[in-house]
Amino acid sequence: MLGSAMARAGIGLVYGGGCKGLMGIVANSVHSNGGQVTGIMPEFLQLSGNTGPHGQTTLLVPDMHTRKRLMFERADAFVALPGGVGTLEELVEQLSWVQLERHNKPVLLANIGGFWDPLITLFDHMRAQGFILPAFDISYLVTDQADAILPMLEAEAEKSKHLGKTKTGLDPRL
C-alpha cells in the first residue's frame, strides 16, 4: 500500500537496499508500480544476497556510516516502519539530529499495531525525568494507519518545504 502510493505520487524510495522484511515489500511495491527505488547497501551486506528488486538503482558503499550519510542526503523525509535494532538506531540518530537542529526533515513513526508505543512511552518518561528538555524537544509525527503516512508527510512538507517529489524521495525505513 505505501509503496504503490509512493509510486503513484511520484515519490521515490531511498532505503538500505535489501529485499527482506517490510522494506523489501515496500521496495518491491514501489518498483513494480513504476516508481524509482534507490538502495544504498554496504558491500558486506551485498554478499548475503539480500538485494532489492531487479532494476533498482543500487549504490554499494564501504560501510554503514557511508550508507546512513547517503540515505540522509538523498531523503526528504524519514519513515520508521516496525523493525529491528538497525531501524531503531537509524531512527534515534535522525531524531537526535532534529533535536540538535542539524535538519528539519520530517520524521514519522509508522506505529502500525502499536509497534512504537513502548518507544513513545520512553520518550514521555525521558521528558518527565528531565532528560528531554522543552527547549530541546524531539520532533516526530506518528500514525497507526499506513494510508496516512504520505498525507501527513505532505502536510508537514508544506510547513517545512522539505518534501519534494524527487527521484530519490522518502526513506521509509531510515
C-alpha positions in Angstrom: 0.0 0.0 0.0 2.7 2.5 1.0 4.9 1.6 -2.0 2.2 1.8 -4.6 1.0 5.2 -3.1 4.6 6.5 -3.3 4.9 5.4 -6.9 1.6 6.9 -7.9 2.6 10.2 -6.2 6.0 10.3 -8.0 7.9 9.9 -4.7 10.9 7.7 -5.0 12.3 5.4 -2.3 15.7 5.6 -0.7 16.4 2.8 1.6 19.0 0.3 2.8 18.9 -1.8 -0.4 17.6 -5.2 0.9 14.8 -7.5 -0.2 13.7 -8.9 3.2 11.3 -7.6 5.7 8.9 -4.7 5.4 11.4 -2.6 3.5 11.8 -5.3 0.9 8.0 -5.4 0.5 7.8 -1.6 0.1 10.8 -1.5 -2.3 9.2 -4.2 -4.5 5.8 -2.4 -4.4 7.4 1.0 -5.4 9.4 -0.7 -8.2 6.5 -2.8 -9.5 4.3 0.2 -9.7 6.8 2.1 -11.8 8.5 4.1 -9.0 12.1 5.0 -8.6 14.0 2.8 -6.0 17.5 3.6 -4.8 19.1 1.1 -2.4 22.2 2.0 -0.6 24.0 -1.1 0.6 27.3 -1.7 2.3 29.4 -4.1 0.3 29.5 -6.7 3.1 25.7 -6.9 3.1 25.5 -7.4 -0.7 27.4 -10.6 -0.2 24.5 -12.0 1.7 22.3 -12.0 -1.4 19.8 -9.7 0.3 19.5 -7.3 -2.6 16.3 -5.4 -3.5 14.2 -5.6 -6.7 15.9 -6.2 -10.0 16.2 -2.9 -11.8 16.5 -0.7 -8.8 19.5 1.6 -8.6 21.9 0.1 -6.0 24.8 2.1 -4.6 27.4 0.0 -3.0 29.3 1.7 -0.2 32.2 0.6 2.0 30.4 0.8 5.4 27.3 1.6 7.4 28.3 5.1 8.2 28.6 6.0 4.5 25.2 4.2 3.9 23.5 6.3 6.5 25.1 9.6 5.3 24.0 9.0 1.7 20.5 7.9 2.8 20.2 11.1 4.8 21.5 13.3 1.9 19.1 11.7 -0.6 16.0 11.6 1.5 13.5 14.4 2.0 11.7 12.7 5.0 12.1 9.6 7.1 9.6 6.9 8.0 10.3 4.3 10.6 8.3 1.2 9.9 8.3 -1.6 12.5 11.8 -3.0 12.5 14.7 -4.2 14.5 17.8 -2.7 16.2 19.1 -1.2 12.9 15.9 0.6 12.3 15.9 1.9 15.9 19.5 3.1 15.7 18.8 5.0 12.4 15.6 6.5 13.9 17.3 7.7 17.0 20.1 9.3 15.0 17.6 11.2 12.9 15.7 12.3 16.0 18.9 13.4 17.6 19.8 15.5 14.5 16.4 17.1 14.6 16.8 17.9 18.3 20.2 19.4 17.6 18.8 21.4 14.7 21.0 19.7 12.1 18.0 19.2 9.9 14.2 19.7 9.9 13.2 17.0 7.6 10.0 15.2 8.8 10.5 12.0 10.8 7.4 9.8 11.1 6.8 6.7 13.2 4.6 4.2 11.4 3.1 2.9 14.6 1.3 0.0 13.0 -0.3 -2.2 15.6 1.1 0.0 18.3 4.7 -1.2 17.5 6.3 2.1 18.5 4.2 2.6 21.7 7.0 1.5 24.0 9.4 3.9 22.4 6.9 6.8 22.6 6.3 5.9 26.3 10.1 6.0 26.8 10.3 9.5 25.2 7.5 10.7 27.6 9.4 9.1 30.5 12.6 10.9 29.4 10.7 14.2 29.3 9.2 13.6 32.7 12.6 12.8 34.1 14.2 16.0 32.6 16.3 14.2 30.0 14.5 15.8 27.1 14.0 19.4 27.9 11.2 21.5 26.4 13.8 23.8 24.7 15.4 20.7 23.1 12.4 18.5 22.5 12.4 15.9 19.7 10.0 16.4 16.8 8.3 13.5 15.1 5.0 12.5 13.6 3.1 9.3 14.5 0.4 7.4 12.7 -1.1 4.0 13.1 -2.5 4.0 9.6 -0.3 3.2 6.6 -2.5 5.2 4.3 -2.0 8.3 6.4 1.8 8.3 6.0 2.1 10.3 2.8 -0.7 12.8 3.6 1.0 13.5 6.9 4.4 14.0 5.3 3.0 16.2 2.6 1.2 18.4 5.2 4.4 18.6 7.2 6.3 19.5 4.0 4.0 22.4 3.4 5.2 23.8 6.7 8.9 23.0 6.2 9.2 22.9 2.4 11.4 19.8 2.6 9.4 17.1 0.9 9.7 17.4 -2.9 8.5 14.9 -5.5 12.0 13.9 -6.5 13.6 10.9 -8.0 15.1 10.0 -4.6 12.2 10.9 -2.3 11.5 9.3 1.0 13.3 6.8 3.2 10.6 4.8 4.9 13.0 2.7 6.9 15.5 5.2 8.0 
